[in-house]
Amino acid sequence: MTTDATSATDATPADGPEILRYAAFATDPAGGNPAGVVLDASGLSADRMLAIAAEVGYSETAFLVPGPGAGEYGVRYFSPLTEVPFCGHATVASAVALAERVGTGRYLYRTAAGEVPVEVAEDADGGLRATLTSVEPRVEEADAADVDEALALLGWAAGDLDPALPPRYAYAGARHLVLAAGTRDRLARLDYDFDGLAAFMTARDLVTVQLVWRAAPDVFHVRNPFPVGGVVEDPATGAAAAAFGAYLRDLDPAAAPAALTLHQGEDLGRPGTLHVDLGSEAPRVRVSGAAVAIGQEDSAS
């Protein structure tokens, strides 16, 4: 199944749990990354969760099961094709959905990647903003042969890369290959071998490829192919944002900005903004953004 996350339909199982739809990292339902949210998935099997995620059609759907303590939830994330260990945008979306119903404050998500604290607060404009704190990140060298293969599958040349930002594998709940384009034009032209890149990523336990272009020391434009999830491109990727923050800090801890702004989704017509904080919870990374409910009319458009 190959799904463009920007054109998912508003499919809701007739006999299943209530499924909410939110756009994460945006204040406009037409922007950011759509996520499905099931606030009480008690009793649902993994197969049923996967089926619901496939019917919803977004890049991920979050399934929450209330835990024993106040504000504690077990959380699983499913794309239309598979379960993923952690998903940042569905975390932000579900936390805002919870806050709208339960109240702002601190929640604790117990995910397959580990415990992820999430805080939801009202921003200056009266909207809700969620901030997740990643699991402990790690960054690894990328083998030259892996980089060459990834570039070939993307249709990129070695000369398209920014030499100041070398390829790396980065993890902050999910594993990503970070490749930095030398120009905004190179980043804008994305046309890749879907099946080939999916096989490459599956063999290396990658959730997305994090493609970035540096507009300023603390501002980046990013794109995330997600063929292993059955999605051509993820419009806003919180897990990759956290991993990218760890990547920058690993390259040069003294020079890494304390805070980053990532712009994603512009090339898909779904602009979103992700804020990354590298300082307050080191070595963990904090990622924050808004989220807004998607109405049936927005979802069908």
Sequence and secondary structure as in RCSB ss.txt:
>XXXX:A:sequence
MTTDATSATDATPADGPEILRYAAFATDPAGGNPAGVVLDASGLSADRMLAIAAEVGYSETAFLVPGPGAGEYGV
RYFSPLTEVPFCGHATVASAVALAERVGTGRYLYRTAAGEVPVEVAEDADGGLRATLTSVEPRVEEADAADVDEA
LALLGWAAGDLDPALPPRYAYAGARHLVLAAGTRDRLARLDYDFDGLAAFMTARDLVTVQLVWRAAPDVFHVRNP
FPVGGVVEDPATGAAAAAFGAYLRDLDPAAAPAALTLHQGEDLGRPGTLHVDLGSEAPRVRVSGAAVAIGQEDSA
S
>XXXX:A:secstr
  B GGG      TTS   EEEEES SSTTSSEEEEEES  TT  HHHHHHHHHHH SSEEEEEEE SSTTEEEE
EEE SS EES  HHHHHHHHHHHHHHH SEEEEEEETTEEEEEEEEE TTS EEEEEE    EEEE  HHHHHHH
HHHHT  GGGB TTS  EEEESSSEEEEEEBSSHHHHH     HHHHHHHHHHTT SEEEEEEEEETTEEEEEEE
EGGGTEEEES  HHHHHHHHHHHHHH TTTS SEEEEEESGGGT  EEEEEE STTTTS EEEEEEEE  HHHHH
 
